[in-house]
């Protein structure tokens, strides 16, 4: 049985978020977090009792701050926030992203700074533990006051509004709650605003993308090692001294990873020949991506554990703060830089595929990596697909952060577009993972044509075996789409990570 993650006892890690998002692990709320939440809520309720003017509680939100609410309107506003933001579009976000977002909101509320009730936080935890996943369209957020619209789609399920997936079926949220034995909630003052105001959805996507990108990068390096061996290229360019002379940690890490893959290989050669950049410069070219992923972890984990809505209440002093922690600048910038790394990785995959399938470069291997070239085309069609995906990733690599447009009565006059960055990064990652699967298939085929796996290095032999578990040797033309999908799924699971 999966271990229960206690939220609010310690800072959440990337791995814990992935475990809950993609597994069946339960969550609970730490007792010390309950104390902080109660203190924050008591401070807010004291302000309400005094008749204080409080943004989003006794006033409208955004440009509607000028409107003071009557006492009988205060609670209704919180429910109406869900209604007026129910106009998102597009295909639903992946279920794991939505589950991660719910967990991140729990982490935010555990700080006590959102001034919500413990009952609301427990209701969110029950949603996760029951396996109810809100259906959340991908377009609608500008990432300024956070991910208002996608967060509203997630939060409104607590009211019995909208749709959710439960036990593999999509159904009205009220039905999902009833089937799980849960009752709808009514949001108290500030709770609707606290649920939607923040960087929750973009940070959830970025957290899972950090995991995914590391897995794809290591799978690409496995494909590179197999290509290196199939083409009988030298491993000299990966020797430690070379990269110590440059000094970049990501570059040194990539070189060490590749050397570990080909250790013991009888295919690689010691030769003074200079091979193409695709085989000679991976540490210098892909090292920055490795380094960027390492550097991203502390940024992500700070955001995961942050109080990122507005207004905030200090549970210790009771002071109310109006500020902008909901702004998604850190995450949008992170995602934009990753998209550039994805494009570099896609270009590298395209170059490797060209070396493998073209008999002008493949050192005696047949054209298309198949017997009877001419009647068989082998991997020529897959090269077209690899190039198509490389172009798609490049197109998605454009920055989202710099394309700010003012909106919402010029209240949100500079926006982060963090969710746009997340959506394009997720789409680019899917393309890159499929492209990497294709290059792995081609490189494994090339190894078989060169003489088989017995001469491979220790790490690349394991990678070869995992590929062959998903796809058989290509002796003549056949459809390969299902094998690409199967291998892509193995990459997503981390099956190609270890050297």
DALINPE-V862740 format. One record per backbone hydrogen bond with DSSP energy under -0.5 kcal/mol. CO is the residue of the C=O (numbers start at 1). NH is the residue of the N-H. If there is no record, write none. Layout:
BEGIN
co = (CO & CO)
nh = (NH & NH)
END
This chain:
BEGIN
co = (4 & 5 & 5 & 6 & 7 & 10 & 13 & 14 & 15 & 16 & 17 & 18 & 19 & 19 & 26 & 28 & 30 & 31 & 32 & 33 & 34 & 35 & 36 & 37 & 38 & 39 & 40 & 41 & 42 & 43 & 44 & 45 & 46 & 47 & 47 & 48 & 52 & 54 & 54 & 54 & 58 & 60 & 61 & 62 & 63 & 64 & 64 & 66 & 67 & 70 & 70 & 71 & 73 & 74 & 75 & 75 & 76 & 77 & 78 & 79 & 79 & 80 & 81 & 83 & 85 & 89 & 91 & 94 & 94 & 95 & 96 & 97 & 98 & 99 & 100 & 101 & 102 & 103 & 104 & 105 & 106 & 108 & 109 & 112 & 113 & 117 & 117 & 118 & 119 & 120 & 121 & 122 & 123 & 124 & 125 & 126 & 127 & 127 & 128 & 131 & 132 & 133 & 134 & 136 & 139 & 142 & 143 & 145 & 146 & 146 & 146 & 147 & 148 & 149 & 150 & 151 & 152 & 154 & 155 & 156 & 156 & 157 & 158 & 160 & 162 & 163 & 164 & 165 & 166 & 169 & 171 & 172 & 172 & 173 & 174 & 175 & 176 & 177 & 178 & 188 & 188 & 190 & 191 & 192 & 193 & 196 & 198 & 199 & 200 & 201 & 202 & 203 & 204 & 205 & 206 & 207 & 208 & 209 & 210 & 211 & 212 & 213 & 214 & 215 & 216 & 217 & 218 & 219 & 220 & 221 & 222 & 223 & 224 & 225 & 226 & 227 & 228 & 229 & 233 & 235 & 236 & 239 & 239 & 240 & 241 & 242 & 243 & 248 & 249 & 250 & 251 & 252 & 253 & 254 & 255 & 256 & 257 & 258 & 259 & 260 & 261 & 261 & 262 & 263 & 269 & 269 & 273 & 276 & 276 & 277 & 281 & 282 & 282 & 283 & 286 & 287 & 288 & 289 & 290 & 291 & 292 & 293 & 294 & 295 & 296 & 297 & 298 & 299 & 300 & 301 & 303 & 306 & 312 & 313 & 314 & 319 & 321 & 321 & 321 & 324 & 328 & 329 & 330 & 331 & 332 & 333 & 334 & 335 & 336 & 337 & 338 & 339 & 340 & 341 & 342 & 343 & 344 & 345 & 346 & 347 & 348 & 349 & 350 & 351 & 352 & 353 & 354 & 357 & 357 & 358 & 358 & 362 & 366 & 367 & 368 & 372 & 372 & 376 & 377 & 379 & 380 & 381 & 382 & 383 & 384 & 385 & 386 & 387 & 388 & 389 & 390 & 391 & 392 & 393 & 394 & 395 & 400 & 407 & 408 & 411 & 412 & 417 & 418 & 419 & 420 & 421 & 422 & 423 & 424 & 425 & 426 & 427 & 428 & 429 & 430 & 431 & 432 & 433 & 434 & 435 & 436 & 437 & 438 & 439 & 440 & 441 & 442 & 443 & 444 & 445 & 446 & 447 & 447 & 452 & 453 & 455 & 455 & 457 & 458 & 459 & 460 & 461 & 462 & 463 & 464 & 465 & 466 & 467 & 467 & 473 & 480 & 481 & 482 & 483 & 484 & 485 & 486 & 487 & 488 & 489 & 490 & 490 & 491 & 494)
nh = (6 & 7 & 28 & 9 & 30 & 8 & 17 & 18 & 19 & 20 & 21 & 22 & 23 & 25 & 5 & 7 & 34 & 35 & 36 & 37 & 38 & 39 & 40 & 41 & 42 & 43 & 44 & 45 & 46 & 47 & 48 & 49 & 50 & 51 & 52 & 51 & 54 & 57 & 58 & 59 & 69 & 56 & 64 & 65 & 66 & 60 & 67 & 68 & 60 & 73 & 74 & 74 & 77 & 78 & 78 & 79 & 80 & 81 & 82 & 82 & 83 & 84 & 85 & 86 & 87 & 139 & 138 & 97 & 98 & 99 & 100 & 101 & 102 & 103 & 104 & 105 & 106 & 107 & 108 & 109 & 110 & 111 & 112 & 115 & 313 & 120 & 121 & 122 & 123 & 124 & 125 & 126 & 127 & 128 & 129 & 130 & 131 & 132 & 131 & 133 & 134 & 165 & 136 & 93 & 89 & 417 & 328 & 198 & 143 & 144 & 148 & 151 & 152 & 153 & 154 & 155 & 156 & 157 & 158 & 159 & 161 & 160 & 185 & 174 & 173 & 135 & 171 & 133 & 169 & 166 & 164 & 175 & 176 & 177 & 178 & 179 & 180 & 182 & 181 & 191 & 192 & 194 & 195 & 196 & 197 & 198 & 147 & 203 & 204 & 205 & 206 & 207 & 208 & 209 & 210 & 211 & 212 & 213 & 214 & 215 & 216 & 217 & 218 & 219 & 220 & 221 & 222 & 223 & 224 & 225 & 226 & 227 & 228 & 229 & 230 & 231 & 233 & 232 & 269 & 238 & 239 & 242 & 243 & 244 & 245 & 246 & 247 & 252 & 253 & 254 & 255 & 256 & 257 & 258 & 259 & 260 & 261 & 262 & 263 & 459 & 459 & 460 & 265 & 458 & 235 & 271 & 275 & 279 & 280 & 281 & 285 & 286 & 287 & 287 & 290 & 291 & 292 & 293 & 294 & 295 & 296 & 297 & 297 & 299 & 300 & 301 & 302 & 303 & 304 & 305 & 306 & 308 & 321 & 315 & 318 & 314 & 311 & 312 & 323 & 327 & 332 & 333 & 334 & 335 & 336 & 337 & 338 & 339 & 340 & 341 & 342 & 343 & 344 & 345 & 346 & 347 & 348 & 349 & 350 & 351 & 352 & 353 & 354 & 355 & 356 & 357 & 358 & 359 & 368 & 361 & 362 & 365 & 369 & 370 & 379 & 375 & 376 & 374 & 380 & 383 & 384 & 385 & 386 & 387 & 388 & 389 & 390 & 391 & 392 & 393 & 394 & 395 & 396 & 397 & 397 & 398 & 403 & 412 & 411 & 413 & 407 & 421 & 422 & 423 & 424 & 425 & 426 & 427 & 428 & 429 & 430 & 431 & 432 & 433 & 434 & 435 & 436 & 437 & 438 & 439 & 440 & 441 & 442 & 443 & 444 & 445 & 446 & 447 & 448 & 449 & 450 & 451 & 452 & 455 & 456 & 266 & 267 & 461 & 462 & 463 & 464 & 465 & 466 & 467 & 468 & 469 & 470 & 470 & 471 & 475 & 484 & 485 & 486 & 487 & 488 & 489 & 490 & 491 & 492 & 493 & 494 & 495 & 494 & 497)
END
